[in-house]
Amino acid sequence: MIKGSSPWFGMSADVRAYRQDNDVPARYCRWIRKGVSSFTAIHPFAASMPMLDLGTFFAMPDERDPKDENPLHRLIENWIARHESTPEPTPATAPAIAFYLRRSSADPLYLSIGAQLDACASHAQSLGPEFEQERLLFVDRHRSGRTIVGREGLADMLAAARAGRFRILAVRSIDRLTRSATDAARLYEILYSYGVSIHVAGKGEVQLFEILMLALSAQRERERMLEATADGKRRAAQNGDMFGSWATYGYERVEGPDWQIDPEQRGVLHRCFMELHSGNTLSELCRGLNSEGIPTPGGRSWTTGRFFRRGWGLLDRPVLKGLLVWGIRSDKPIVLRRPDLAIVEADVFDSVNERFGATRRVHRPRTRTPFLLGLVRCACGARMTVVEDEGVGNVYCHVARLGGPCDRKKGLNFSVLARQVLNFFREEILDGERGPELEEIRRAEWRELVEEVDAERGRLAAEIGRIARELDTLSPDDAGKIDPSAIAACCEFELEHHRLAEKLTKLVAPPFRALAWEDAETDRAGILRMMERLPRISRSEEDLRVIGLVRSIVGGIELDIRKDGCRMRLWFGVPEAPSGFASCKLSAERSRERWFPDPPPGPMRYPEVVLGHHRRAEAGAFSLDDGDWAAVEPVFSDVPRLRAGGRLAAEAILFVGATGLGPKYLPECYAPYALNMKGTPGPDTMWRRAYPILKARHSPIVADIGPAAPTGKGPYLRRLAHPVPPLDDPDPWLGPTS
């Protein structure tokens, strides 16, 4: 029962009383009750909708006589008036019929697009001359009827039906519309609500129960074909025929569905197994292979990710030990013994895979997320990889690290690189004199890209049209004239049509994001605050806005890491632009180059962090109020050299402990107390004593940061200083999923 303004609506006693008092035919009352029940059946969520107005559902006028004691009278009268009146004619400009055509590469030739179009056109002629004026055509090529997801032609047809552009939908058969009974019922109800009827060519209009029966039959036929195909492949595999398989590294294809061992590649695989079995690591194996110039399957450098891929890598395929597995990722794989294809002994294969297999490896999440990851390349053209060295992320040339031809084996701290990129943005990109020149170069590149994309889209559209015409010419008059060669050609055309259509959909020029010069100072301040929090990056709104700004302008970063420093080249343009166009190629006009030496050790590699802590100290971030000083005063009173300094000496100790900076980095207000920190106990010991007291009192000094542990040789030398706390999010990015 639908919840509404009339909770008694639909009760047989009230309807019967109204019919007797007003002499209303019984069929009207039955129609009303049937309409409400069908509405609840079609929309199950209607029962849970609060206070659904039935007057709105039946289009009852807003005017209601307040003296009318029974609103059911007006409701039934309005419903009868609507259903006995003459419906409004369809506008003459709108076409009356639409054709929907679909074909997948697995369909027989007599269900091609041309054959479906001929059948639908013949059916339109049989309906009358008014259906021969203007027609709508919706086509889906290389699309399965198993689901309605991803079918652009079907989506366009439903949009046109919603707009009232046609009244009849003609299909060759119901399985062209869908091969799912559930989707058939859904499509029928949607089209019925739009006033569209479904016609099958040669049969006429079909109702819901007919559509369900035909769709269920098509669904069962599809399942039967899939089962027959899978059963045929399985029986072929059981008989020893590697149906549908292709030779991989270490083997070559011979006549018929069989393999034989490649002698040269067999030696490479046997060497890999022996080195790993003897105790070498994957990186050492890659360095040795790259140094000797042994070719890889793809012609590139050897990498650790090639060897183990859960049954698809170079060293974890069971065929290497004489076991050919058909359907290795299926529920019931078939194992065939082929000792003639064995390259290594079974015990060696099992031992190596137990040590290095994908199931044995544990992927540790990165402690920090470098926001420039994916943009950085080495000067040799290879990608850069991030390696965690004692909790610090460094980037290395992927080829040089594995012993390839690149000689740039030195790494660079990713946070140092981020600082250089952000500093470059502040000094040049957002500069009032240099920025507009670069902006005009980017805009000119974007205009050229738009012209090239439009030209390529026109070429693809013309090629798609040509293939469509070729497919339509491959339609025989009947199923008995199907030629096997024509079937093969039709399948190839369908695949090419699908590939070009997918490419045309993705080939879109991205919008141009211009720099807002009125926000330049705000962006410069945001970049500076972000540099103060290095090496960490927060999830604050300000940091995310800066990251979006950088990635919307920088298209690539090239690093030439040398012993005394690094040469960085930044390429600007439209980063989201599709590749392969002349306007997107790297050019000197839209690139900037900068050389920076190796950063100094210690906290001064991030000078903005040190200056940020100094500004916090000048603003009183480390000042003790009377309550905090009374709580920690006994800790400092036990040290004679600190007793003379009093509260300021204690604040200097807190500054050293909370920031991780040594005494030589004390701000000017605490500098006179640097000499008082020499001796025992040191500032680290004093900080560890005072920290729990301040933490228990919820002091703002320790609210956003924890105690700093010394990581260097001396008591005051620390590898990295604590970054300045962010504005609205104290948690750093701890991994890619954050």
N, C-alpha and C positions, 0 to 999 in steps of 0.2 A: 504494500500500500504506500503510495507517495505521500509524504508529509506535506500538507498544504494548509491554505487558509480555511478550507472546509473539511474538517476531519471525517465527516460522515459521508463524503462523496464516494460513490461507487457501491454503497450498500443497497442491496436488492429491494428492501422494504421502501426506502425513500424513492427510488426510481420507479417502482411499481405504482406507488401512490401518485407520483407526478403524472405517469402515463394514463392512469385511470381518470384523474381529475381534468386533464387537458386534452384527452383523446389523441395522444402522440403514438404513432406506430411503434411497435416493439422493436423493430429492427434498428431504429435510431439509438435506443438505449443500449442495445447489444453492441452497436458500433462504437459507442462512446466507451463502454467498459472494455471492449477489445482494444481500442486505441490506447487506453491507459496501461493495460497489461502488456501490450507489445512494446510500449515505451520503456517500461521497467525491465523487460527482457533484453531489449537492445542496449540499454544503458544501466548496468547494474549499480553504478554509483548514484543513481537518482534517489534510491531509498535512503541514502545517507546525507543528501543535500538538505540543509536546514531551511524550513519554511519555503518550499517551492510553490510559487503562486500558480495555481491551476488556471486562473483566468488569463495569465500571460501565456501559459502553454497552449491554450485553445484560442488565443488571440481575442479574448473577450474585451469589449470596449471598457475604457476607464470609467465612463459614466455609469454609476449604479444608483438605482433608486433607493434612498435610505429607508423608505417605507416597506420595501420588499423584504418580507420576513424569510423567504426561502431563496437564497442566491442560486440554487440549482435550476430554477425556472429560467433565469436569464442565461445561464451557462448553456443549457440545452438548446434554447432558441437561437443563440448565437452560433452554435455548432451546426444546427440544421440549416441556417441561412447561408453559412459559408459553403456547405457541401452541396446545396441545391442550386447555387448560383452558377452562372456560366463562367468557366475559367477564362482568364485573360489570354489572348492569343500571343504566341511567341513573336518577337519583333521580326520583321521581314528581312532585316539585314543580317540576322544571325543564321549560320548554317544549321541544317536540321540533323545531320548525321556526322559521325566521326568514326574513323577506322583505327583500330589498335593492332599493330603487327609486332611480333616478337619471334626471334630465331636465335638459338644457341648453336655452337659449333657441333654439338652432338645430335642435332635434329636431322631427320632424313631430308632429302632434297625437295620432296613435294611439299614440305612446310617452309620453303624459302619465302623471302619477303615478297618476291614477285607473284608467287602462287597465292599467297594470302591476300595480296592486293586485288588480284583478279577475282577471287571468290567473293570478297567484300563488295567490290564494284558491281558484280552481277546481282548480289542480294539487294543492293541499293536500287538498282534498276527495277527489280521486281516489286519494290515498295511503292513506286509511283514517280512521276516526273518531278515532283517538288523536291525529291532527294538527290537530283542530279545537278543542282545548281552549284552549290559550294560545299566542299567537304573539308573536314579537318583530318590530318594524318599524323599519327603518333607512332614512332618506331623505336624499338629497343633491339640492338644487335649484340650478339654474343653475351646475352644475359639469361641466366637460369630462371625458370619458373618456380623454383623451390621457395623463393622469398621475394618480397616486394621491395626490399632494401637495395638501394643502388641502381634502381631502374628509372633513369631520367625521363624516358618517354612516358612511363606510367604516371610519374609525378606531374608532368605537364598535362596529361589527359585529365587527371583529377582536378587540377587547378582550372582548366577550361570548363569542366563540368560545374565546378563551384560558381564560376562566373556566368553560367547559363548560356554558353555558346553553342550547345547542341542538345538534342533531345533523345537521340538514339546512338548507342555505341555498338558497332558491328565488329565481330571477331571471326576468324576462320574456325576456331573451335575454342572451347573453354580452357584447354591446356595451354593455348597461346596467352591467355590472360593470367592464369596461375595454375600451378600444380599442387596447391595446398588447399585442403578443404576449409581450414580456418581462415586463410586469406580470402578465399572465394566468398564466404559469408560476410566478411568485413567489407569487401569491395561492393558486394550487392547492396548492403544496407547504406553505404555511403552514397552510391550512385542513385539509389531509390530516394534518399532524402533530398537529392538535388533535382529530382524529376527526370532522371535519365533511365531508360530501359535498355537492357542488354539483349542483343540479337546475335544468334549464331548463323553464319552464312548457310543458306539452304534450308534452315529449319524455322527461322523466325524468332519471336521473343521467347525467352526462357524465364521461368520463375525461380524462386529461391530453392525449392526442393530439387528442381532439375539441375541447377547450377551446382548444388552440393553433391549430387550423385555423380555428375560428370567430373567435378574437381577431385572427388574421392577416387574415382577410377583413374584419373590422370596421375594422382599422387601414388597410387599403388603400382601403376605402370612404371613410373620413374624409379620407385624403390626396387621393383623387379629387375629393371635394366641395370641399376647399380649393383645389385646382388649378383646378377649374371656376369657382369664385367669383372667384378672382384673374384668370383668363383673361377672364371676362366684364367685369370692371371695366377691365382693360387695353384690351380691344377698344372698350369704350365711351369710354375716354379717347382712343384713337386716332381715333375718329370725331368728336371734338370735344365730346362730352358729359362735363361734369365730374361724373362719377358719384360721389356720396358727399361732395362738397366743399361748404363753406359759405363765404359771402362774408366777407372780413376787412376790416380798416380800410382805407378808401379806395374800397371798392366796396359795391354793394348787390345783392341777389338779385332777379332778374326771373322772369317765368313760364318754367318749364322750367329745366333745369340750366344756367343761364348767369348772367353778371354784367354789371353796367354800372358806370361810374365815378360816385362820389358827388362832386359839384362842391366842396362845402365841405371835405370831408376831403382832396380832391386838392390844394387850396391849402395845407393844413397840411403834407402830405408834400413838396410841391414846395419849400416854404420850408425845411424841414429839410435837404433835399439841397443847396440853394443855400448855406445858411449853413455847412454842413460842408465843402462844396467850396471855399468862400472862405477857409477856415483856422480857423474857430471850433472849439472843443472841444465835447464832448457836455455838459459841465456848463454851459457858457455858453448852449448851445441850450436846455437845460432851464430855466435861469433866465429866459430871454426868454419862453418859452412860458408858464411859471407866472405871471410878472408881468403878462402880458396876459390871464390867465384863460381861455386856450384849453382847452376840455374834452378830456379824454383818453378812450381807448376804454373804460376801466373806471370813469371818473368820479373818479379820484384825481389826484394830482400827477404831473407828468412826471418820470421817472427815467431814468438812463442805461441801465439794464438792459432797457428796452423796445425799443430800436432794433435790436440785433443779437443773434440767437439761432440762428445756424447755419441760416438759411433760414426761420425762423419769426418773426423780429422784424419791426418796422414798416418797416425800411429795407433789409433784405437779402433780400426776396422777389423772385425773378426776374420775377414777373408785373408788377412796377413798370416794367420796361423792355420789356414786351411778350412775355415768354416764360412760358407757363403750364407748370409742371412737375408732372406727376402721379407720385406716389411718389418724392418728392425724397430720401427716406432709404433707398430700396430699392436693390437691386443693378442694376436696369435701369429707371431712370426714363424717362418719356415726356415729351418736350418738344414743346409745341404753340406755334406762332407766332400771337400775338394782338396785332397792333399797335394795335387799337382799345382795348385795356386798358392801354396804356403811359401812365405818368404823368410819367416823366423820361427824358431821353436815355440811351442805353446807355453812352456814354463817361462821363457824370457818375455813373451808377450804379456802374460798375466802379471808378472812381477813389475814390469815397467808401467802397465796401466794401473796397477794398484797403488803405485807411488805417485804418478803424475796425472791419473785420470781426472775427468771433470768432477766426478763425485767426491774426490778426495781434496780438491782445492777449496780453500776458504777465501772469499773475497772480503777484505777488510775495508770498511768505509773510510773515506778520506776525512781527516779532522777538519779540513776547511774546504770550502767550495770556491775554486778560482773562477771568477765571473767572466774571464777572457778565454776560458777553455773552448776550443773549437775554432778560434780565430788565429792562433799562433802557429807559424810554420818556421822551419829552419831555412837558412839561406840556400841550402842544397835542394829545397823543395819538399822534403819529407816532413811529416807531422811531428809535433812535439808531444812527449809523454810526460806525465806527472808522476813523480816518485816521492814517497814520504821518507825523508831522511831525518830520523830522530824527531818526528813530529812536525818537521818543516817541509812544506811541499816545494820541490825543485823541479824545473822542467829540463828535459834533455832531448836531444835529437834522437828520434826513435831508431834511425838507421845507424848512427854512430854508436849508440849504446849496445847494439847487437853486432858490432864489428863490421859494419858496412863500409862503403867507400867514403863516407863523410868523416872528416877529421875533427869535427867540433864535439869532442867528448866531454867538455866542461858543462856543468849545469848552472842554472840561474834560478834564484829564489823567485817564486811566482809573485809573492807580495812586493818584492822590489820592482818587478816588471809592472805590476798594477800601479805602483806609485809613480813610475815614470810615465805611464799612459795617462793617468789622471793629471799629473803635473803638466804634461803636454797639452791637454785639453784646456787647463786654466790659462796657460801662457799664450797659446796660439789659436786654438779653435774658437774660444770665447773672447778673443781679443777684438776690440772694436775696429782695428785697422786691417788685420790679417784675415779675420773671420769672413767678412763679406766676399772677399776674393775667392776663398775656398767654397763658399756657398754657391756662387755663380757657376763654378766648375761642376759641382755636384748637380745643379739643376740642368745644365746643358747635357750632362751625361744621361740624366733621367729622360729628357726629351728625346734624345737619340735612341734610348732603350725602348720607349713607347712606340716610336716609328718602326723599329725592327720587330718588336713583338706583334704589332698589327699586321705587318707584312707576312710574318711567319704564320700567324693565325689564318690569314687569307689563303696562303698556300696549303695549309693543312685542310681547311674547309673544302678547297677545290679537289684535293686528293680523296677526301672522304666521299664527296659526291661522285667522283669517277668510279670508286670501288662499289658504291651503292648501285650505280647503273650496271656495272659488270655483274653484280649479284642478281639483279633483276632479270638479266638476259639468260641466266642459268636455270630458268624455271620451265620444266617440261609440261606438256599438257596433262599427263596422267602419271601415276606412280610407276607404271610399267616401263616407261622410257628412261628410267634413271640410269645414267652411265657412271660406273665407279670412278673414272677419271674426273668427271664433272663434280662428283661428291668431294673428292680430294681438293680440287681447285676451289670449290665453294668454301670449304673449311679454312683454307689458307686465306681467302679473301675476308672471311668473317674475323679471323684472328687479326689481320692487318687493320681492318676497319675498327675493331675494338682498341687496338694499340694506339692508333691515331686519334680516336675519340678521347681516350684517357689523356693523351698528351695535350690535346686541344683544351681540355678542361683545366689542366694544371698550368697551362701557359698563359699567365696573367701578369702584367706589369704591376709591381707593388706601388702603392701611393707614395708620393714624395713627402717626407717629413722635414719641413723647414725649421731652421733654428729660430727661436723666438728671442730676438735681441733685447726686447724689453725685460726678459727674464734672465739675461746673461749674468747679472750680478748675483741673483739668487742661485743660479747654477754654480757659479764660482764658489760661493760660500758653502753650498752643499758638497762640492767636491773637496774643499778644504776640510770640512768636518769628517768626510769619509776617509781622507788620508790620515787624520788623527787617530782613526780606529784601526789602522793596519797593524798587524797582518790579518785581523779579523774583519769580517763584513757582516753587519747586522741585517735583520729582516725589516728594518724600519722603512717607512714610506719614503723617506728622503733618500736612503741608499738605493732602493729599488728604482726611484726616478732617475738617479744618476746612472745606474747600470743600463736602464733603457735608453738614455741619451747616448751613451757610448756605443752601444751595440746597434743603434739606428744609423750611425754615421760611419763607424769603422767597419770596413769590409774584410780586412786581413792585417795581420801583423807578422813581419818578417824579422827574424833574429839572426844576427851573425855574432855568436858568442866566441870571444877570444880570451887569451890569458889575462890581458890587462883591462878588459872591459867588454862592452857589448854595443854593437851598432844596431839600432832599431829603426825600422821603416814601417810607417803606418800608411795603409791604402784606404782612401775614403771614397764614398760613392753611395750606392743603394744596396745594402747588404742582402736584402731579401730578393734581389733580382735573379731571374733564372739564368743558368749558366749557358755558355755557348754562343754568346752574342759579342760582336766586335766592341760595342760600347762598354762591356763589362770587363774587358781585358785590362791588365795592369798597365798603367802608363805613368810616366814621371810627372805629368802635370798634376795629377790628383794624389800624390804621395808626398810625405814629408819624412825626412831622415834626421836622426839624432844619435849622437854618440854619448855614452855615459860610462864612466869608469866603474870599477868594482866598488860597491859601497863599503864604508868602514865597518869594522866589526863592532858588535855591541849595539846599544840602543840608538846610536847616531845614524844607523842605516835608515831609520825613520825619524828624521828631525822634526817633522810635524807632530809626532807623538810627544816628543820631549817638550816642544813649545806649548802644546795643548795642556800638558800637566802643569807647566809653569803658569799658564793663564788660570787654571783651576785653583792653584795655590794662591795667586794674587786675589782671586775672588772669594777666598776663605773656605775652600772645599775641605781643607785639612785642619781647620781651626777647631779646637776643643772648647765646648761650652763648660760652664761651671760644673755641671753634673758629671760629664765625661772625665773632666780633669780630676775631680775628687775621687773617681773610681780608679783611675790608672796612676795617680800620683804615688802610691806606695811602691809601684813597680820601678819608677824612675828615681825615687828617693834612696833606694839601696845602692845606686851607682854615684859615687862622689863627683865624678867629672861632669855628670849630667844634672846634678842637683843645682849647680850654679846657674845653668841656663833656664831652669824652670819650665814653664809651659811651652815656650818657643822651641826649646831643645827637644821636648817630647813630640811636638808637631813635626820637626825635621825628621825624627826617627819614623814617625808614621808615614811621612811622605816617601821615604826610602822603601819602607816595607810595602806600602799599598801600590806604588807605581812600578817597583822593580828597578828603578834607576839608582845608580850608585851615588855616594856622597858628592862626587865631583860634578854631578848634574843637579845639585840643589839649586832652587831658585834664589833670587837675590835676597829675599826676606829671611831665608834660612841659611844662607852661605856662611855667616860667622860661626855657626855651630858645626861645621864640617870637621874641624879638628877634634871636637869633643867625641866624635864617633870612633876614633882610633883607640884600640884597647879591647879588653875583655870585661864584660860581655859585649859583643858586637851588635850592630843594628838589627841583624837577623834574629838574634836571640831575644832582644828587647821587643821586636815586633811580634814574635810568637807568644810572648808573655802578655802583651797588651791586646792582641787581636781577639782572643776569646772573651775578654771583658767587654770590649766595645761591641762585639757581635751579640752578646747577651743583652746589652742595653739598646740594641737596634740603632746604633750610631750611624749617621749618614756617611761617615768616612768609609765604612766597610759595607755599605748597603749594596753597591754594585760590583764589588770586586773582592776576591779572596786573597789569602796570604800568598806571597811570592816566594818560592823556594829557590835558593841559589843553584845555578847550573854551571857556573864556571869554576876555575881553579881557586880563586880567592873568595873571601866571604862576601865581597861586594860586586863581583863580576857576574852579570847575568846575560844569558844569550839574547833574550828579547825582553823588552819592557812591556808591562801591562798596557794595553791600548786604552785610550780614553773611552769611558762608557758612552754608549749611544744615547740618543735623546729619548726614545720611547720604547726601545726593545733591548734589554740588557743581555739577551741570549745571542751568541754568535751562530753563524751557519756551521753546523757540525757535519754536514754531509750533503750529497747531491739531492736527497729526498727532502731536505728541509725547505 
